[in-house]
Amino acid sequence: MADGTNGSNEPEDHQEFEDDEQDAGPCGREPEASDSLKVFGAILKAFRKRAGLSQTEFAPMVRYSVQMVASIEQGRRFPPADYVEQSEEILDAFGALDAGAKHLTRRRGLAQWFRQWAVLEEEAISLYTYENRLIPGLLQSEPYALTLFRNQLPPLGDDKIEEQWAARAERQRLLTDRPNTAFSFIVEEQVLLRGTGGPEVTRGQLDRLLEVARYRNVELQIMPLVRENHAGLDGPIRLLETPQNQWFAYCEGQESGQFISESKVVSMLQMRYARMRSQALSLEDSVGLLKRMRGAL
């Protein structure tokens, strides 16, 4: 039953809530469950049933919705840290849940089509990103990212928004956890002029960009609003180099992403990106522009 009850308001242990809401992808689609999440969910479910609790009874104890409990047990959502801690204590799980959570995939809250790229991203020695629609995820401030999530259609619930931000914040650790990885970002000036989220959010986002621009392993360039020659008019580009010195590319649309391994296409995108690096403002000039924009708000 949709609410996990039997009609008399008494929970039935043998019935499980089926969460059919959409989730986690850029356009609201839910990513497929990974094997590690499915295994963790099955273990959690077994401990819950051992404790004689239905999902409806268990949900308020961990202070999450029944939908969230169901999705975690089905391996469709990554369990937040406080959820794991509370479950461990409530279910007296002998440390099994804490230990299991440490081995879960890090790609929580990521759309299925992005996961292959995310795997390579974690080990890349070079990562290049050109974006003309929004601030790249690795550079987004929390208020800016939350603005994007809250404006998604169909709308996302609060739990899903928190989950997506957790995934994005975890990815952002790459900038500091991998100091030997070379990051290059080219962002269109128009993205900053849009004022996403309003002046306060924009100020915070500019502060975030200025902070990241100081990292030794990051090169941030702004493509000026007026540029007669522009090699990136075909859209956003992502490129990465693996530890084996292989190059791959990734391009994302509304509801899908294209992983590119064909060397001719990757080479073409590298050529375009290299040209854009010469067309965009230098790092120093980009920082100067960001500071002027920040001062004008």
C-alpha positions in Angstrom: 0.0 0.0 0.0 1.1 3.5 -0.7 1.3 4.6 2.9 2.6 1.3 4.4 -0.6 0.8 6.5 -3.4 -1.7 6.4 -6.4 0.7 6.5 -6.8 0.4 10.3 -3.9 2.7 10.9 -1.9 -0.2 12.3 1.4 -0.7 10.4 2.0 -4.0 8.7 5.5 -5.3 8.9 5.3 -7.3 5.7 4.4 -4.4 3.6 7.1 -2.0 2.3 6.6 1.5 1.0 7.3 1.8 -2.7 8.9 5.1 -3.4 8.0 5.9 -7.0 9.0 9.6 -6.9 11.7 10.9 -9.2 15.0 11.8 -7.8 18.6 12.9 -8.1 19.2 13.5 -11.8 19.7 17.0 -13.2 16.1 16.9 -14.5 14.7 15.0 -11.5 15.3 11.4 -12.6 16.4 9.0 -10.0 19.8 7.3 -10.6 19.9 3.5 -10.7 20.9 1.8 -7.5 24.5 0.6 -7.2 25.3 -2.9 -5.9 26.9 -1.5 -2.7 23.8 0.6 -1.9 21.6 -2.4 -2.5 23.6 -4.5 -0.2 23.6 -1.9 2.5 19.9 -1.4 2.1 19.3 -5.1 2.5 21.4 -5.3 5.7 19.6 -2.3 7.1 16.2 -3.8 6.3 17.2 -7.1 8.0 18.2 -5.3 11.2 15.0 -3.2 11.1 12.9 -6.4 10.8 14.9 -8.1 13.5 14.0 -5.2 15.8 10.3 -5.8 14.9 9.8 -2.3 13.4 7.9 -1.4 10.2 9.2 1.3 7.9 6.3 3.5 9.2 7.4 3.0 12.8 11.1 3.3 12.1 10.9 6.6 10.0 10.1 9.0 12.9 12.7 7.3 15.1 15.5 8.3 12.6 13.7 11.6 11.9 13.3 10.9 8.2 10.3 10.2 6.0 8.9 6.8 5.2 9.8 7.5 1.5 13.4 8.1 2.5 13.6 4.9 4.6 12.1 2.9 1.7 14.5 4.4 -0.9 17.6 3.7 1.3 16.5 0.1 1.9 15.9 -0.4 -1.9 19.4 1.0 -2.6 18.1 4.0 -4.4 19.5 6.7 -2.1 22.7 7.2 -0.2 22.1 7.1 3.6 23.1 10.4 5.2 25.7 10.1 8.0 23.2 11.0 10.8 20.8 8.4 9.4 23.4 5.7 9.7 24.4 6.8 13.2 20.8 6.8 14.4 20.0 3.5 12.7 23.1 1.9 14.3 22.0 3.0 17.8 18.3 2.3 17.4 18.7 -1.2 15.8 21.7 -2.2 18.0 23.5 -3.3 14.8 26.8 -4.4 16.3 28.7 -1.7 14.3 27.7 -3.4 11.0 25.9 -0.4 9.6 28.7 2.0 10.5 31.2 -0.3 8.8 29.1 -0.9 5.8 28.5 2.8 5.2 32.2 3.4 4.9 32.4 1.1 1.9 29.5 2.6 -0.1 30.1 4.1 -3.5 30.8 7.9 -3.3 28.6 8.6 -6.3 25.4 9.2 -4.2 22.8 11.5 -5.7 24.4 11.4 -9.1 22.5 10.7 -12.3 23.2 7.4 -14.0 24.5 9.0 -17.1 27.1 11.0 -15.1 28.5 8.1 -13.0 31.0 6.8 -15.5 32.5 10.2 -15.7 32.4 10.6 -11.9 34.5 7.4 -11.6 37.2 8.8 -13.8 37.0 12.3 -12.3 38.1 11.0 -9.0 41.4 9.7 -10.4 42.0 12.2 -13.2 45.4 14.1 -13.3 43.9 16.8 -15.5 40.3 18.1 -15.6 39.1 20.8 -18.0 35.7 22.4 -18.0 34.0 24.9 -20.2 30.6 26.1 -19.2 28.2 28.6 -20.7 25.0 27.8 -18.8 25.8 27.9 -15.1 28.7 27.8 -12.7 30.3 24.3 -12.9 29.4 22.0 -10.1 32.9 21.9 -8.6 32.9 25.7 -8.2 29.4 26.2 -6.9 28.7 27.8 -3.5 26.1 26.0 -1.4 23.4 28.8 -1.8 24.0 28.9 -5.5 23.6 25.1 -5.8 20.5 25.1 -3.6 19.0 27.7 -5.8 19.5 25.4 -8.8 18.0 22.4 -7.0 15.0 24.4 -5.8 14.2 25.6 -9.3 14.3 22.1 -10.8 11.1 20.9 -12.6 9.5 18.7 -11.6 10.1 20.0 -8.1 12.3 18.1 -5.6 11.5 17.4 -2.0 13.7 18.8 0.8 15.4 15.4 1.4 16.3 15.1 -2.3 17.7 18.6 -2.4 19.9 17.8 0.7 21.0 14.6 -1.0 22.0 16.4 -4.2 23.9 19.1 -2.3 25.7 16.4 -0.3 26.8 14.7 -3.6 28.0 18.0 -5.0 29.9 19.0 -1.9 31.6 15.7 -1.9 32.7 16.1 -5.5 34.1 19.5 -4.6 36.6 17.9 -2.3 38.5 16.9 -5.4 39.8 20.4 -5.6 41.6 20.1 -2.3 42.0 16.3 -1.9 43.9 16.0 -5.2 46.4 18.9 -5.1 48.4 17.3 -7.9 45.5 17.3 -10.3 45.4 20.3 -12.7 42.0 21.9 -12.9 41.1 24.3 -15.7 37.8 26.1 -15.8 36.5 28.5 -18.5 33.2 30.2 -17.5 31.2 32.7 -19.6 30.8 36.1 -18.0 27.1 36.0 -18.8 26.7 33.2 -16.3 27.8 35.6 -13.5 25.7 38.5 -14.9 22.5 36.4 -14.7 22.3 37.0 -11.0 21.1 33.5 -10.2 19.5 33.5 -6.7 19.7 37.3 -6.3 22.5 39.7 -5.2 23.3 37.9 -1.9 23.7 34.5 -3.6 25.8 36.1 -6.4 28.1 37.8 -3.9 28.7 34.5 -2.2 29.3 32.7 -5.5 31.8 35.4 -6.6 33.6 34.9 -3.2 33.7 31.2 -3.8 35.3 31.7 -7.3 37.8 34.1 -5.9 38.7 31.6 -3.2 39.1 28.7 -5.6 41.2 30.9 -8.0 43.9 31.1 -5.3 44.4 27.3 -5.4 47.7 26.4 -7.0 46.2 23.6 -8.9 43.3 25.6 -10.4 43.2 27.9 -13.4 40.0 29.9 -13.6 39.3 32.0 -16.7 36.4 34.1 -17.6 35.2 34.3 -21.2 34.3 38.0 -21.7 30.8 38.9 -22.7 32.0 40.4 -26.0 34.2 38.2 -28.0 34.2 38.3 -31.8 35.8 34.9 -32.2 34.7 32.0 -29.9 35.7 28.3 -30.3 33.0 27.1 -27.8 29.8 28.1 -29.5 28.8 24.4 -29.9 28.2 24.1 -26.1 29.8 23.0 -22.8 32.9 20.8 -22.8 34.5 18.5 -20.2 37.8 16.8 -20.7 40.0 14.7 -18.4 43.3 12.9 -18.5 43.6 9.6 -16.6 46.8 8.5 -14.7 47.5 6.3 -17.8 47.5 9.5 -19.9 44.3 8.7 -21.8 41.9 11.5 -22.6 38.1 11.3 -22.5 35.4 13.9 -23.0 31.9 14.4 -21.7 29.0 16.5 -22.9 25.7 16.9 -21.1 22.2 17.9 -22.2 18.8 18.3 -20.6 18.2 14.7 -19.6 21.3 12.8 -20.8 25.1 12.8 -21.0 27.4 11.6 -23.7 30.7 9.9 -22.6 33.2 10.3 -25.4 36.2 8.0 -25.9 36.7 8.2 -29.6 40.1 9.7 -30.1 39.2 11.9 -33.1 36.3 13.5 -31.3 38.3 14.0 -28.1 41.1 15.5 -30.1 38.7 17.9 -31.7 37.3 19.0 -28.4 40.8 19.5 -27.0 41.6 21.7 -30.0 38.5 23.8 -29.2 39.3 24.0 -25.5 42.9 25.1 -26.3 41.7 27.9 -28.5 39.2 29.1 -25.9 42.0 29.3 -23.3 43.7 31.8 -25.6 40.4 33.7 -26.2 39.3 33.9 -22.5 40.8 36.4 -20.1 44.0 35.4 -18.3 43.9 34.2 -14.7 45.0 37.5 -13.5 42.5 39.5 -15.6 39.7 37.0 -14.7 40.4 37.6 -11.0 40.4 41.3 -11.6 37.0 41.1 -13.3 35.5 39.0 -10.5 36.7 41.5 -7.9 35.1 44.4 -9.8 31.9 42.4 -10.2 32.0 41.7 -6.5 32.5 45.3 -5.6 29.7 46.4 -7.8 27.1 44.4 -5.9 
